[in-house]
Amino acid sequence: GVGALREQLAARGWLEAITFAFVARAQLETWGMADAAVALANPLSAELSVMRTSLLPGLAAAVVANRSRQQTRVRLFETGRVYFEDREVDRIAGVACGRAVAEQWGEPARTLDFFDVKGDVESLFALADAGAEFSFAPASLPWLHPGQSAEVRRGGRVVGHVGALHPVLARRLDFDEDVFVFELDRDALVERRVP
């Protein structure tokens, strides 16, 4: 279940975050994720006027805030619901940047890369006891780096994405380094095969 997903990511050095389900439309527009966003009838403020269509914009903002506290390695994940005009979906997502491993005496510092985060995502597939049903294919999304990203499929159905943020978007979000993200439909990870 979801608890196992959380434990797996925590064991691999990710910290859990909780962000708002309400976001500014401008935040979603920056990512190109405002289509089919549900506007609130009586928003608390213009800053929180639509329901999130992805966990990533809020998580990325949280990572930027953590980076400003001189953290050399930040990995945040969240499980939560996203909202579209015609449906709601439970997702699990992560945003990471900085060093690949925590500082260790005598070990050279290595920067996080696509394969580190892809490995963390693959570790979640194993929990569904259906690792072989998952596959990666090239992704083409405006917010992902064209050469360092993939869509995640389970049995031919697209269930999420993993990769580096597009450099232009990363700069707009105030990152001065490579940022790696993943977002997956939670049901696809907890749906076990029926023997």
C-alpha positions in Angstrom: 0.0 0.0 0.0 0.9 3.7 0.2 2.7 3.1 3.5 5.2 0.8 1.7 5.8 3.4 -1.0 6.6 6.0 1.7 8.9 3.7 3.6 10.7 2.8 0.4 11.4 6.4 -0.5 12.4 7.3 3.1 14.8 4.4 3.1 16.4 5.8 0.0 16.9 9.3 1.5 13.8 11.1 0.5 11.9 13.3 3.0 8.1 13.6 2.9 6.5 17.0 2.3 2.9 18.2 2.3 2.0 21.1 0.0 -1.3 22.9 -0.7 -3.9 21.4 -2.9 -4.8 25.0 -4.0 -2.3 26.8 -6.1 -2.0 30.0 -8.2 -3.0 29.5 -11.8 0.2 31.4 -12.7 2.3 28.6 -11.0 0.6 25.9 -13.2 0.9 28.1 -16.3 4.7 28.3 -15.7 4.8 24.5 -16.0 2.3 24.4 -18.9 -0.1 22.4 -16.5 -3.0 24.8 -16.3 -5.2 23.0 -18.9 -8.3 21.4 -17.3 -7.5 23.0 -13.9 -10.5 23.4 -11.7 -11.0 27.0 -10.6 -12.4 27.6 -7.1 -15.7 29.5 -6.9 -14.6 31.4 -3.7 -10.8 31.3 -3.5 -9.2 32.4 -0.3 -6.8 34.5 -2.4 -5.7 35.0 -6.0 -2.6 33.0 -4.9 -4.7 29.9 -4.2 -7.3 30.1 -7.0 -7.2 26.7 -8.7 -6.8 23.1 -7.7 -3.4 21.5 -8.5 -3.1 19.3 -11.6 0.3 18.0 -10.5 2.2 17.6 -7.2 5.4 18.9 -8.9 5.0 22.7 -8.9 4.4 22.8 -5.1 7.1 20.3 -4.4 9.6 22.2 -6.6 8.8 25.4 -4.7 9.5 23.6 -1.4 12.8 22.4 -2.7 13.8 25.9 -3.8 13.0 27.1 -0.2 15.1 24.3 1.2 18.0 25.0 -1.1 18.2 28.6 0.2 19.0 27.1 3.6 22.4 25.8 2.2 21.3 22.2 1.9 23.7 20.4 -0.4 21.3 17.6 -1.0 17.5 17.9 -1.1 15.0 15.2 -2.0 11.4 15.8 -1.2 8.4 13.5 -2.1 4.7 13.8 -1.6 1.7 11.6 -2.0 -1.6 13.4 -2.7 -4.5 14.0 -4.9 -4.5 16.1 -8.1 -7.6 17.5 -9.7 -8.9 17.9 -13.2 -12.3 19.0 -14.6 -13.4 15.4 -15.2 -11.4 13.4 -12.6 -9.3 13.2 -9.5 -6.1 11.1 -9.3 -3.9 10.0 -6.4 -0.2 10.5 -7.2 3.2 10.2 -5.7 5.9 12.6 -6.8 9.4 13.7 -6.0 11.8 16.5 -6.7 15.6 16.2 -6.1 18.7 18.1 -6.6 22.3 18.4 -5.3 24.5 15.6 -4.3 23.8 12.0 -5.2 24.7 10.7 -1.7 25.0 12.3 1.7 28.4 13.6 2.4 30.8 10.9 3.5 34.4 11.3 4.7 36.8 10.3 2.0 34.2 9.9 -0.7 34.2 12.3 -3.7 31.0 14.3 -4.0 28.9 13.3 -7.1 26.0 15.2 -8.5 22.7 13.5 -8.7 21.8 12.3 -12.2 18.9 10.8 -14.2 19.8 7.2 -13.3 19.8 7.9 -9.6 16.2 9.0 -9.7 15.2 6.4 -12.2 16.6 3.8 -9.8 14.5 5.2 -7.0 11.4 5.0 -9.2 12.2 1.4 -10.2 12.5 0.5 -6.6 8.8 1.4 -6.2 7.8 -0.9 -9.1 9.2 -3.9 -7.1 6.6 -3.2 -4.4 3.8 -3.8 -6.9 5.3 -7.2 -7.4 5.0 -6.5 -11.1 8.4 -5.1 -12.0 8.4 -6.7 -15.5 5.1 -4.9 -16.4 6.8 -1.5 -16.1 8.8 0.0 -18.9 10.2 3.4 -19.9 9.8 5.2 -23.2 11.0 8.6 -24.5 8.8 11.4 -23.1 8.0 14.7 -24.8 6.6 17.1 -22.3 7.4 20.8 -22.2 8.5 20.7 -18.6 10.9 17.8 -19.0 14.4 17.9 -20.5 14.0 16.3 -24.0 17.2 14.1 -23.7 16.9 13.1 -20.0 13.3 12.0 -19.4 11.0 9.1 -19.9 7.4 8.3 -19.6 6.6 5.3 -17.3 4.2 2.7 -18.6 2.6 -0.3 -16.9 1.4 -2.8 -19.4 1.3 -0.3 -22.2 -0.6 2.4 -20.2 1.2 5.7 -19.3 1.3 5.9 -15.5 3.8 8.7 -15.0 7.0 10.4 -15.9 10.6 10.7 -14.6 13.5 13.0 -15.7 15.4 16.2 -15.5 13.4 19.4 -15.5 13.7 21.4 -18.7 16.6 23.8 -18.2 14.5 26.8 -19.1 11.9 25.9 -16.5 14.5 25.2 -13.9 16.0 28.7 -14.4 12.5 30.2 -14.2 11.9 28.4 -10.9 15.3 29.8 -9.5 17.2 26.6 -9.6 20.9 27.1 -10.6 21.6 23.4 -11.1 20.0 20.2 -12.6 16.7 19.2 -10.9 15.2 15.7 -11.3 11.6 14.8 -10.8 9.1 12.0 -11.0 5.3 11.8 -10.8 3.4 8.5 -10.9 -0.2 7.4 -10.5 -0.3 5.8 -7.1 -2.9 3.2 -8.1 -0.5 1.8 -10.7 2.1 1.2 -8.0 -0.1 -0.4 -5.4 -2.2 -2.5 -7.8 -0.8 -6.0 -7.3 -1.1 -8.7 -9.8 -3.8 -11.2 -9.2 -2.2 -14.7 -9.3 
